[in-house]
Amino acid sequence: MRSTIVLSLVLLGWVVGCAGRQEPETPDYEAIYDVPLDEMWPSVREYFTNANLPFREDKGSRVLETEWKQEFGGSKIAGFWHRYLVMGKRETPTKSKLWIVRVTKTVNKTLAPAGRELDWGINRSLFTGGPGTGGPEDRVSIEDDEDRFSMPRGENGFYVDSAQGTRDLHMEWRVFRGIAPHLAKKEAPVTAAQKVARAPDAKQAPQEFTECGQDIIGLKPRAKTGGVMLLGELHGTQEVPRFIAQAVCQLVMSGTPVSVGLELPVENEERVTTFVKSEGTEEDWLRLMEAPFWRSPYPDGRGSEAVANMLEQLRQLRARGLDVEAFVYDHPKLSGQQRENALTQTVLGHVKAGPGRFHLVVSGNIHPRTAQGLPWDKQYQPMGRLLKAQLKNVLSLDMAYNSGSAWICAADQQGRKLDCGVKETKGKDNGDRFFVHIWDSPNKEGYHGVFYVGPVSASEPAIDKGLGRPSDAAPEPTGSMQGL
């Protein structure tokens, strides 16, 4: 059951005034405007105009729909586009509210509804011929005609395998904070601007609106400057790199500078940091991908197309003037406790060098543990335990996911060599939304909670995908908007 709240002008001033350094966490109730719908609606239109989100409006019904906006970056297997359906509603004759539905489309099949791939048309695959020839292919069922006419056109003119719509409370509150001061005091402007984390070397102010995807539940309260969040992942999925990119985007857009630590060999440090701060030219991309790491004979998922795509997404955020950095910290020539010690010192050096930043560090799920010991070595000290002994704010999260697939390297049946490829994974369904959940106390491995990424899907090595070049992405939708 929903709950609502009417904000007085005093409370409104507190909410807007305290948005300061970091955007407040999204409340779990609706925002109610203390003005009639007809008075509120022009400010809604102005907000989306100022946010550079072109829209068309269904005149007289207080409904508008924005054009598709691509989530930063993209690739042939991980391109996401978003649009908003905005509906004004009367709460009472003197009060109103907005419902905003985020519609997401992708070339990825992850969001596809069950049964999408079933052949419902009665005439499909039964004949051969060509359209317009009078041949058998011209004879289609009603279902086939509906399928043909519902294919994306105009600004939807890219191939889409799945779509879903979700009510977006975060966007509803974001709009509320942008227009409520104007409604309360007419001389106050309608603004879509946020208190973002601006890169020190930014040549221009960041754009007012950057599409960061659906809000990650529970993330922002845990993102403290000077803090470290360790993510213990299953390598080789599309979802973890997207989780990281979305988390970074959402945090810097709410005012928190972020550094991303990747479990890649330290020999790649200059290549990675230079690429993230580059213009993303073909030469920049090839310099990044020249590293031998991407061509490992045993690609374990850390060099996947999704990881390469994530680096491009971080670069795009940086290019927009946002304070995003990346570093690498693996020491693959070492093993056992020596390797853990080296990982710790490298990460620790970056954290101490950036006390005003939030550090998001991803690795396999042994290193982030804060408890001592492994089944084969009771004295083992993982990186997470060593970091926690030297830093005040270390949070270790294990990966939670729904069943699917991942690119995994595992010993073959004889145990003689590694077999790398797409393998089935078993998880637990906790919905489709990304979220962070913290337990009351750490578990026996020393994890403080989980980060959840939904159903997982394998990401192949970047080198097998034409270097994973994000510019190979499906084209961004263009053209005029069609009817609702």
N, C-alpha and C positions, 0 to 999 in steps of 0.2 A: 504494500500500500504506500502510495506516495505521501510525502509530507511537504508542506509549503511554508513559506515565511513571507511576511510583508516587511520590507525594510523601511524604517523611518529615515528621515533626512539625516538625523544624527548618526545612525548606524551606517547609512550609505557613505557618509563622509569618512568614517573610520575604515570601511572596507577599501574604498578607493585610495585613501591616503596611505594605508599600510601596505599597498601593493609593492612599494619600494624596491628592495633589492631582489626579491624573488616572488614570482606570482604565487598567490595563496593556493593551497590545495582546493580542488573543486569540491564544493559541498555536495551532499547526496540528496539534496532537495531542490525543487524548482525555484527559479528566480521570478518573483512577482513584481511587476511594474505598477507603481502607485498612480498610474494615469490610464485613461481609456485607450483602447486599441487604436482608434483613429489618430489619436495624438502621438502615440508611440511609434507607429509604423514609418513615418517619414525619416525618423532617426535611424531605423533599421536599414532602410535603403541607403542612407548616407554612409553608414558603417561599412557595408559591403562594397560600396564604391571606393571609399578611402582605403580599404584593404586590398584593392586591386583584384577583386573577385567579381568579374563581370557576371551579370545575371539577366534573366528575363523574368518578367512578372506577369502573373495571371491577374489582370486588372479587376479590381472590385472584390477579390476574394482574400486579400492579404496573404498571398502565397508567392514566394519567389524561388527560383532554382538557379544556382550558380553554374558556370561552365566547368568542365573538367579541369582539375589542376593536378599536375603530376607530383607525386611524392618525390622529394629530392633524389636525384640519380635514377637509375633504372637499368634493367638488362632484359635479355630475351626470356629469362626464367623468373625474374623478380621485379617486373614493372608494375607499379600500383598508381592508380589515379583516383582522385576523390572529388566529389561534388556535394553541395549541401542543398537540401530541400528545407526551406524556412517557412514555417506556418505561424501566423499570428493568431492568438486565441483570446477570447474574452473570458476573464475569470469572473468578473462582476461588471455591472455597467460602468464602474469607475476604476477598475483594475484590469490588467492584461498580462499575458505571458507569451513566450516564444517556445515553440517546439522546433528543434533543429535535428534533422536526420542526415547523418553522413552516409553517403552511398559510395562504396568502394568497388572498383573493377580492376581486374588484373589478368595478365596472360598466364598467370599461375593457376593451376587447377585446385589449389588449396581451399578456396572459398566456394568451389562449385557445389551446388545443391545436389543431394542424392538423386540419382536417376538422370542427371544431365546428359550422360553419354549413351543412354538407351535409345534405340532406334524406334521412335514412336510412329513414324510415317509408314503407311501400309504399302507404298510403292517403292520405297528406297531400295537400291541395290538389286532390283529385279530386272531392270532393262538397261540397255545402253543406247546412246544417242546424244543429241545435243539440243540445247534450248533454241527454240525458234525454228527448228527444222521440221516440226510436225512429228518428230520421232517420239519414241516412248518416254524420253526424259521430260517432255513437255507435260506428260500426264502425271500430276502430283496430287497427293492427298491434301485435305484441308490442313492437316498438321504440317505438311511440308510447306504449304503456302504461308502459314503463320510463321514458321521458322525463317523463311526467306525474307518476309517483310519485317521481322523483328531483328534482323542482323544490324549491327551498328552502322549508322549513316551520319553524314555531316561531321559534327564534332565528335561523334562516337565512332568514327571510321577507322578503328583499329580492331584487331581480332581479340576478342574477350572470351575467356573460358569460364569466368565466374564473377559474380557480383553479390553484394549483400548490403543491406541498409541497417543502420543502428542509430538509435537516438543518442545524441552527443551532448551530454550535460556540460562537459568542459567548454564546448563551443558556445552553448547557451549562456554560461556565466561570463565567458570572454566578451561576448557581445554586450551583455548587461553592464559589465564594468566599463565598456567603451562608450555607452550612450546614457547611462543613468545620471552622471553628473550634468549632462546637457539638459535632461528632462527636469532635473531638480533646480537648475540655475541656467537659464537660457543662454547666457553669454559664454558658458563653458562649451568648448568645441566637442563634436563627436570625433572620437579618435580610435583607430585600430592599433596604435602604437603600443609596444610593450617595453618593459625595462629589461632589455636583452643584455647578454654578456658580449660586449664588443671587443674584437681583437685589437691589441695595441697598435698593430701596423695597418689597420683597416683604412683604405683609401676613401671610403664613403660610408655613410650611415647604413646599417643593415635595413633590408626591406621590412616594411611594417608587418607583412604576413608571410610566413613560411610554412608550408604544409608539412607537418611532422607526424601525420597519422593519428589514429585513435589514442587518446591519453592512456599512458601506462598506469594502471591503478597501483597506488601505494608507493610510487617511485620518489616523488618530490620530497616528501617528509624525511626520507632517508639520505638525501643528497646534501651533505653539509660540506662547506668549503674546508679544505684540509683533510677531509675524510677519504677513505678508501673502501670501495665496494668490490669484492672479489667474486667473480662469476665462474662457477665450476661447470663447464659445458660438456656435452657430447659433441665431439668434432663432426664436421661434415654435414651440417644442416643448413637450409636456407633461412631458418627462423631466428637463430641466435644472432647472426650478423645484422639482421633487420631489427631485432630487439635493441641491439647496441646502437645502431644508427638512429633509431627513433628516440631512444633514451637521451642520447647526446643532443639531438635536435630540440627535444622538449625542455631539457635543462638549460641550454644556452638561451633559448627563446624566453625563459622565465628568469634569466639573470645570473645563472651559475656557470662560470668558466669550467670546461671539462677537458681532461686529458685521458685518452684511451690507451691502455697498455695491452699489447698483443703478444701472444706466446709465439713469436717468430724469432729466428736467430738474430743476435745482437749485431751481426755483420750487416744486417739489412737496415740498421738504424738510420743512416743518412739517406738511403733511398726512400724510406717510408716518410720520414719527416719532411724531406724536400718535396715529395709528391703532394702531400697534404697542403703545403703552402704554395704549390705551383699553379699555373694557369690551366693545367690539364691538357696540354697539347699532345699530339701524337708522340713527339720526342719525350715528353715527360712520362707518358704512359710506358713507352718502350724501355726507358731507363729503369723504371720500377720493376718491370717484368723480366729484366735481364738477369735477375738474381737466380742462382742455381736452385735456391729453395723451391721455387715454383715448379721445377722439373725433377723433383725427388722421385726415385724409382719406387718409393713407397709413400705415395701421397696420402696422408692420414686425415685430410679434411681441413687442415689449417691453411692450405693453399688453394682453397676452393674458389669457384666463380663468385659465390656469395661474399667471401672475404674481400676479393678484389673489388667487387661492386661496393661493399661497405666503405673501403678506402676512398673510392670516388665520391661517395655520398658525404664523407667527412670533408673531403676537399671542396665540394660544392658549398657546404656550410661555411667553411673558412673563406671561400671566395666571396661570399655574401657579407663578409665583415664580422662574422661571429667567432667568438674566442674558443676555437677547437684546436686541440693538439693531439698528436699520437706518438707513441714510442714503442719500442720492442725490447724484450728482456730475456729471451731464452738463451741458454748456454748448452747447445746440444752435444758439445764435445765432452761435457761432464756427465756424471751419472750419480744416482743415489743421493746421499746427504750433501755431497759436494755441489751437486747441481742445485738443490734446494737453497743452500747458502748463497750461491751466486745469483739465483733468481731474486732472493730477498734483497741483497745488496743493490741490485740494479733498480728494482722497483722503489726501494727506500730512497735511493738517490734522487729519483724523479719527484717523489712526494715531498721530500725536504726542500727541493729546489722550487716547488710551486705550492707554498702553504695556503695561498688564496684560491686554490683550484680544487675541484672534486675529481678524484681519480677512479675510473672505471676499468678494472683489470680483469681480463678474461683468460682462462686457461683450461686444461683438462681438469677433471674433478678430484684429483689427488692434491695438487698444489694448494688450493684455497683452504683446506681443512685447518682448523685451529686446535684440534685435539692431537695429542702425541700418539705415535705408533701406527703401524700398518700390520695386517695379518702376518706378514713375513718378516717384520722388523719392529719390535715393540718400542725401540728407542728412536724411531724415525721422527724427525721434526719437519713437518711440511712448511712451505713458505708462509701460509696463512698464520700458523702458530708463531713463527719467528717475527712476522710483521706486527702481530698483535702485542708482542712483548715490548715493542719499541714505539708503537704509535697509539694514540688515545682512541681514535675512531676508525676501527676496522670492522667491516661487516662482511661475512662470508655466506654466500648463497649458493645452494645446489640447484641444478637445472631440473625443472618439472615440465613434463610435456605429455601430449596425447600420442597414441600410437601412430606410426607412419614408417618413414624410411630415413636412412642417413648413409653417407659415404664413410665406410668404416674399414680400417685395416685390422685384421684379426688373423691369428695363426690358423693355418689350414688343418685338416683333420689329422695329418701326421705330425703336426706341430713343428714342421721343419722350416717353413717360410711364411711370410705374411701374405695374406690374400686381401687385396684392397678392391672395394667395389660397393655398389648399392646393396644395403642389407636392411631387412625388416627390423623395426624397433617396437617394443611394447611399452606403452605408457598408460596414463590414467586421464580420462576426460574430465577436465575442470573448466570447460567452456572454450570460447574462441578468443577472449580478450587477453592481452598480455597483462601480467600483474606481478607485483612483488609482495610476498607475505612473510612476516617475521613471527617466529614462534615465541612463546613465553620464556623458553630457555634453550640453549644449544642442544643438538642431538649428540649421539655418541661420537660422530665424526668431527664434531665441532662446528657444524654449519648452524647459522643463526636463523635460517629460513630458506625460502625458495624463490626463484624467478621462473615464471610460467610462460611458455611460448606457444601453447596450443598444439595442434597436430603438426608433426614434423615431416619435412620432405627433403630428400637428399640433394646436395649440391655437389656437382662433379668438379674435378680439378680445373682451375682456370685455364690451364694450358690446353685442355681438351675442348674449350669453348672459344677458340680464337682469342686466347689471352684474357677472356672475360671482359673484353672492352665494353664499358658501359655505353659508348656511343653507338654500339650495335643494337641498341634498344629499339623496341617497337616505337613507331612515330607517335609523337604527342598529338592528341586529338585536336583538330582544327575545324573551322567552319562555323556557320551560324547554328543556333540552337533550334531544335525541332520542338514539337508540342509535348506537353506533359503526358 
